[in-house]
């Protein structure tokens, strides 16, 4: 069953045939009545098309690929864990009156979204997700009761709570809805011609600099339409354009879905093991799931700072993983630290990869390629700069895991970014983890 909205195109041939028969049988008076019914129906169709509400998210795949790749690990290895997430409004954006109610309405529409047969076939064709998880996804529906939304003035509070295997899928579509709904309700618009020309210019510039990049822009996009146009434009720039983190657009335009795992995975391991062991333990769980898929063996370095990550990124673990991803702090310092780390362990950096993904724009991507491209293969994950470069200030927001229960009670977790302003979690817990890690 398709998840696309079906719209009537109006009266068909049969309607007009019946009109002619009625005219012959009943005369002019009946014809006038019948014509009036035609006009009324046409008017109804017009009003429906003009004023109908189009949901922001209409596909379960309109998300990020790493949500499904992480979700499979949770499905197989932590099926009974319960999780709690919280919305962080880093930019202190003031939301317009009625925003919470409008958001709740969107979540009701989202609860009706399901995977179509075509989407299920596409997921299977990727060769990454196993049949049992795809079957589970086939029956999955978003449950709005898992999301608590409150608005006081312009401030928004959002808490997501429920089984981890289910709630892990909320973050990306929820943020995409918040972003697009905010711009709609504040009357912000975009110029499609300018966006098209700017996107082409960005792609041309990065190709000239031999940059290899992916679209990472679902969560904070201006709208579905901007990300759709972006991927339509950038598809022909392969092989420099590697693909998109959004599986819906990957399927629509025949692109490669890009993504591995996010901070929440390592954060969760703090509750099951310890902060000290969390990086290694998650990488072991990930390896168990995806050891036959080398392109997924990318380690995220900054959940508890890169310094802590590098302490245990060595030996067999470092040999297994093909790449690392930088998502906070100075990319230059990070690149230099990583090169030194590899050389210290007698590993040729050219046999590994580095993914930069922290607030990149075209110029930063070109500069990083110029700085490190001759020493280690570089890849760029570019988000807001591609999908929300529309002349308006994008929202600065995240949704982060704050607590998880593996069966022994709910335990809080934290993130210690390489940017101190990006730390998340309870202050007392943050200090306890810093002390445990010797930071």
C-alpha positions, 0 to 999 in steps of 0.5 A: 500500500502506497503512503502517498496522498491520492487526489481526485482529478475530477469528473471522468468520461462516465460522468459526462456520459450519464449527463448526456443520457439524463438530458435525453431522458429528462430534458433541460431542467434536469440538465441544469440540475446536473450541470449545477452538481458538476460545478459544485463538485469542481468547486469542492475539489478546488477548495480541497486542493487549496486549503487541505492540510499536507502533512510535513512527513509522509514517508517513514524513510524521511529520516536519517539512515543512521536511525535505522542502522542503530535501530537494528542493533537495538532491535537485536541486542537491546530489545527490552531497553526503555529510553528518555530523550529531551529537546534542547533549544540551543539557539533560544528560539522563541516559538510562535503562539499555538506552535505546540498544538500545531506540532501535536497535530503533525504528530497525529498525521505522522502516526498514520505513516507506514512503509509502502511495499516499494519502500520495503523492497528498497530497504531489502535491496540495500543489503544492510538491514536484516529481514526480521528488522525490516518486518518489524519496521513494516508493522511500526507506527509512531505513537504520539503518546510517547511524546510530551509537548508543552509550550510556555510563552515562546519556550518549548519543552519536549520529552520522548519516552518509551521502548528504545527500539521505538523511540530511537526513530523519533528524533529526526522526523520530529526535528524536521517537523519542528524546523519546517513548522517554525518557518511556516508559522513565522511566515518565512519563505524561500526563493527556488531560483536562488536556492537552485543557483546557489546549490549548483555553485556550491557543488561546482566549487566543491568538485573543483576542490576535489571534495567528496561530500554527502547531504546530512541536512534532514534534521534542520532543513528549511522544508521537505521541498528544499532537501528534495531539490537539493538532492535532485540537483546534486545527484548528477555530481556523483562520484564527488557527491556520495549520497544522502543521509535521508533514505527517502531521497536516496530511494527517490533519486537512486542515491546511496544512503549514508550514515552509521551511528550517533552519540546516543549509542555511546551515551546509552552504554554509560548506563549499561557499562560505564563511561570509561567503557562506553566507546569500546563497548558500543563499537564491539556491539556495532562490529558484531552487527556490521562486521560484514559491511566495512562501509558502516565501520565508522567510529564517532569520536566526540561523545565523551571528547576525542581525548577519551576516545583516542585512549582506547582506540587502538589495537584490534579495534582500530584495525577493524574500523575503517573510518572515524567521524569528527563532529565537534571542536576544531577539525584542524586540531582533530585531523592532526591528532588523528594522523599522529595517533595512526602513525604512533600505532604504525598505521598508514593514514591513507588506508583509513578515512576521516569524516568531517561533519561539524557545521560545515559549509562549502568553504570549510569543506574545501579548506579541510580537503586542501589541508588533509586530502593528501594525507588521509581520504576525507569525506564531508557530511554537510547539513544545514548549509545545504538544506537551509540556506534560504536567507533565514537563521536556521534553528539551533536545536538537538534532541538527545538521550538523557536516560535509559533503563536496561532492566536495572532501573532508569539511569541518566547519561551525558554527552561531553562534546569537544565544544563545552557549550554542546555538553548535555545532561544533568549537571551532577552527572556531568561532573561525575563522568568528568571525574571518572574520566579524569577530565 
